[in-house]
Amino acid sequence: MTTATIRIPEDKKNILKAISSLENRKLNEVIVELIDEYIERHKETHELLSMPGFYEKLIRSSKEFRKGKGATIEEARKELES
């Protein structure tokens, strides 16, 4: 595994050190776990945004919604059921 140097504010580093000490774990393990959780939380967003044309459709739909265009929940439900 390669290593990287990151800068962490002193107050956050101290909290992470305290947590890792209380859990009897290495600081590196705690940081890697935090990174893994962050990646997992954003995985779906990344997958959606990597779909061709998805971002453009999202922006277009958002503009239409702000203009009051679009379907009500009932209209969407009927459309899905047909």
JOGI-V210144 format. One record per residue. N is the residue number from 1. PSI is psi in degrees with one decimal (NA if undefined). BURIAL is + if it has 24 or more other ideal C-beta (glycine too) atoms within 12 Angstrom, else -. Layout:
n | psi | burial
N | PSI | BURIAL
N | PSI | BURIAL
This chain:
n | psi | burial
1 | 134.6 | -
2 | 162.6 | -
3 | 159.3 | -
4 | 150.6 | -
5 | 130.6 | -
6 | 153.2 | -
7 | 126.7 | -
8 | 132.4 | -
9 | 141.7 | -
10 | -43.1 | -
11 | -40.3 | -
12 | -38.9 | -
13 | -41.8 | -
14 | -40.1 | -
15 | -45.3 | -
16 | -40.2 | +
17 | -43.6 | -
18 | -43.5 | -
19 | -47.4 | -
20 | -35.7 | -
21 | -45.0 | -
22 | -35.9 | -
23 | 0.3 | -
24 | 47.7 | -
25 | 159.9 | -
26 | 146.0 | -
27 | -39.8 | +
28 | -41.1 | -
29 | -42.1 | -
30 | -44.5 | +
31 | -43.1 | +
32 | -39.9 | -
33 | -42.4 | -
34 | -41.4 | -
35 | -44.0 | -
36 | -43.2 | -
37 | -40.3 | -
38 | -46.1 | -
39 | -44.2 | -
40 | -40.9 | -
41 | -31.5 | -
42 | 1.1 | -
43 | -48.1 | -
44 | -42.1 | -
45 | -44.4 | -
46 | -42.5 | -
47 | -42.2 | -
48 | -46.3 | -
49 | -18.5 | -
50 | -6.6 | -
51 | 129.6 | -
52 | 126.2 | -
53 | -8.0 | -
54 | -46.4 | -
55 | -43.9 | -
56 | -42.2 | -
57 | -39.0 | -
58 | -45.3 | -
59 | -45.2 | -
60 | -45.2 | -
61 | -39.0 | -
62 | -42.4 | -
63 | -42.9 | -
64 | -41.2 | -
65 | -44.7 | -
66 | -28.4 | -
67 | -1.1 | -
68 | 5.2 | -
69 | 165.1 | -
70 | -178.3 | -
71 | 151.2 | -
72 | 169.1 | -
73 | -39.8 | -
74 | -42.1 | -
75 | -41.6 | -
76 | -40.6 | -
77 | -46.1 | -
78 | -41.0 | -
79 | -41.4 | -
80 | -32.7 | -
81 | -19.6 | -
82 | NA | -
